[in-house]
Amino acid sequence: MDKKLKLSAISELLKPITWFPPMWAFCCGAISTGQELSSKFSLILIGLLLTGPLVCAASQAINDWFDREVDAINEPHRPIPSGRIPGDWGLRIAVFWSLMSLFVSIYLGVWAIIATFLALILAWAYSMPPIRLKSNGWLGNAACGISYEGIAWTTGAIVMANGAFPELRSLTLALLFSFGAHGIMTLNDFKSIRGDKQLGIKSLPVQLGIDGAAKSACFTMLLPQTIVLALLVSWGQIFFSVLFLILILFQISLMIYFLVNPFKRALFYSAVGVPLFVLGMMISAFALRELNL
């Protein structure tokens, strides 16, 4: 296989576009502590490397290896089913990236090692038989939400708190946004309904139908944000509460449009509505930062 082609196939396998959510959540956790970011700039860079190009990339390689049959139906152009990554190289890359993630986490302390180990356990359990959490949309989406948002947020807070376990308010926000990310993962499942049905993967669009899954996704995203809004108000962060409310109202308007034809508009909502959810994470992080200054 041509070297240049092989490297491009590996890059495609690791899916750099998916690294943004955990890196963003890591930044939110770091900002929420109220600590001066420049004081730990090198550690933040290591944390961003860990959450995105390492742990998240490892999870993508793991998923593509164990999803090679369903991808052969839904997306045969992907590196493994297309043969651009031959033999068991997909599995080798997944194992290597997982071990490298654990090695890098050592530089961030004990709690970061534990967080990384937990994220990797969830990544393997999500895709690998016989556990294969993704076989049930409720469990698989929860594993992704916790890894992409909650664990990444918590790791950022740990790094900025000199390795100490995060405070309760930060953990609460991390948990709530993890719950909301469950709905985001449901949106992602709309593109693979055909292959999921053929191979018995019970994603929420398969279990609930297209309309039911769309409503579930919207509810799952709105409920935790409503709770976050209530928390921001109770903490006296009125300015940030208003900004957060505006984002929620925009999301509701987009959800109404999405629910008219969810199958055709799932990609649209993922591209336009989900960024508003993500922006709300950062607003809540800055609100908590104000409390911790």
N, C-alpha and C positions, 0 to 999 in steps of 0.2 A: 504494500500500500504506500502511495506517495506520502512523504513526510508532512508536507504542507497540508494535504488533504486530511491526514490523520489528526493533526493538531486542530484543524478547524472542526473536525467531527467531535473531538473531545470537548472543545469549547461549547459546541452546540449541546452536547450531553449535559454539561454542568449548568447550562441555562443562566447566563449572567443577568438576564432581565428579571429573574425571580429573586435575585439577591437583595433587591431594594427593600421589601417589607421588613425583614428582620434587622437590616442595618438601620432603617428608619426607627424601628421600635427600640433598638439599642440606644440610639441618640436620644429618644424621648426619655428613656430611663435615666440616662446620664444627666440630662438637663433638669429633670424633676428633683434632683438632689439639692440643687441650689449651690453646688460647688463650682468653682471657677474652672471652666473646661481647659483653659490653656495650661493649668497646673499639672494636668495629666494627659497632655497631648499624645505622647508616645503610646500610653496605655489605651487611649481611645482608638488610635489607629490599629493597634493589635486587636482590640475588641471588634472593630468594624471588619477587619480581615477574618476574624473567627466566625462572626455571625453570618456574613455573606458568602465570600469566596470559598470558605471552608465548610462550615456545618450545613448551610443551605445548599451549596453545590454538591456536597456528599449526599444529601437527601434526594436531590434530583437524579444523581447517578443510580442510587439505590432503587428509586421508583422506576426509572426507565429499564433497569435490568429485569425486575420482577414483573414489569408491565409489558414486556416485549411482545407477548401474544396479543393483548388487547390493542397495543399500538400498531401491530401489523394490520389490524382492521380499521382503526380510527385514523391513525397517522403513520402510514407505512414509510413515509419519507424520513422518519426519525433515524438517528445514527445507528441504533442497534438493529431494528427490523430491516433497515435498508442494506445492512451489511457493511456500512462504512466503519463501524466498530465491530470487528469480527470475533468469533469464538466467545471466550469468556472474559474478554477484556473489559466489558462493562462491569462485571462483578469485581474484577481486580481493581479497577479505578474506584469503585464504591468503597471497597475495604481500605485502600490506601488513603483516600481523602478522609475517611472516618478516623483512622489512626493519626493522621497529620493534625486533624482538628483537636484531638485529645492532647497531643504534644504541645500545640500552641497555647491551649487553655492553661497550661501549667504556669505560664508567665503572668496570669491574672489572679492566681490564688485559689484556695480550696473551694470556695463557693462557686467560682467560675468553672472549675473542673467538674463539680457536681452538676451544674447547669448544663454544661456541654455534654456530659455523659447521658443525662436525662433526655436531652434533645436528640442525641444519636439513637438512644434506645427507642424513642418514639418514631424516629425516621425508619429504622429497620422494622419495627413492629407494624408500621403503617403499610408496608409493601410486602414483607416476607411471609410466605406460608410457614406454618399453619395459622399464625396469628392473623396476619393480613387485615389490619383494622379497616383499610379502605374498602373491604368487602361489604361493610355496613357504613352507609353515609353518616350516620349519627356519630359513630366512634371515630371513623377516619377523619372527618372534618374537625372534630374536637382535638385530635392529636395534632393536626396541622395548625389550628388556631393557637393552641398552647405553645407550640414550638416557635412559630413565626412571630407571635406578638408577646405572649406572656414571658417565656423564658428569655427572649432577646431583650425585652424591657428590663427584666430583673437583672440580667447580666450587666447592662449599662449602669444600673443603679449600684451594683456591687463594685464595679470598677471605680466609680467616683466616690464611693464611701470607704475607700481603703480596704476593700475586701470584706467589709461588714455586711451582714444580712440587711436588706432594705426595710424601710419603715412600713407600717401597716397601710398607710394611705397610698403609697406607691404600689404595693402589692395588690391592693384593691383595684386600682386603675388597670394594672397589668392583666388581672383576671377578667375584668369587664371587657376590655378590648379583645382578649382572647376569645371570649364568648361571641362577640360581634364578628370576629374573623371566621367563625363557623359558617355564618351566612355568606361571606365572601367565597369560601370554598365551595359552597353549594352552587353559586353562580358559575364557578369554574367547571363544574361537572356537566353543564348543559352541552358542552361541545363533544362529549364522549358517550352520549346516551346509547347510540347504536351498538358500539362495542361492549359497553357495560351489560346491556341486555343479553347479548350473545354469550358472554362468559360468566353470567350470574353474579356480577358485581352490583350490589344493592345500593347504589348511590341514591341520594334523595330524589332526583328527578325520576329514577326508576321506581322507587318505593311509593312516592307521593303523586307521581304524575307531574307534568310540566307546570301546570297552574299551582298545584299544591306545593311543589318545591319552591316556586317563585315567591309565594306568600310566606313560606317558612323562612326563606332567606331574608326577606324584608323585615319580618318580625324579629328575627334573630339579630339583625344589625341595629334595629331601632331601639329595642328594649334596653340593652346595656348603655347605649348613648343617653337614653332618658335618665337612667340612674346616675350616670356621670354628671349630667347637667344638674341634677338635684344635689349631688355632692358638692359641685362647684359653688352653687348658691349657698349651701349650708356652711361652706368654708369662707364665705364672704367675698368670693372672687367674682364680683358682679360684671366687671368689664369682660373677663374671659367667658363668663356665663352667657353674655349676650352674643359674643362671637360664636360660641358653640351652638347656641340656639339657632342662629342664622344658618349654620351648616346643616343642622337637622332639618330645618324647613325646606332648604334646597333639595336635600335628599328625598324628602317625602314627595315633593313635586316630581322628581325624576322617577321615583318608585311607581307613582300613578301611571306615568307614561310607560314604564317597563312592564307593568302588570297587564296592560292591554294586549300585548303580544310577547310574552316572556321568552319564547324560543328564539324569535328573531332579534329581540332587543337585549338579550343577556350580555352579549359582547359590548353593546353600547353602554349598558349600565356599569359594567366592569370598568370601562374606560373613563366614564364621566362621574358616576356616583361614588365608586370606591375611593377615588382620591379625596373626596370630601370627608369620608370616614377617617382616612389616614391623616388628613389635615387636623381633624378634631383631636386626634391623639396628641399631636404636637401642642395644640392650644391647651389641653389639659395638663401637659407636662410643664408648660410655662406657668400655668396657674399654681401648680404645686411648687414650682421653683420659687415663686413669690412668697409662699408660706414658709419656705425653708431658708430664705436668705437671712 
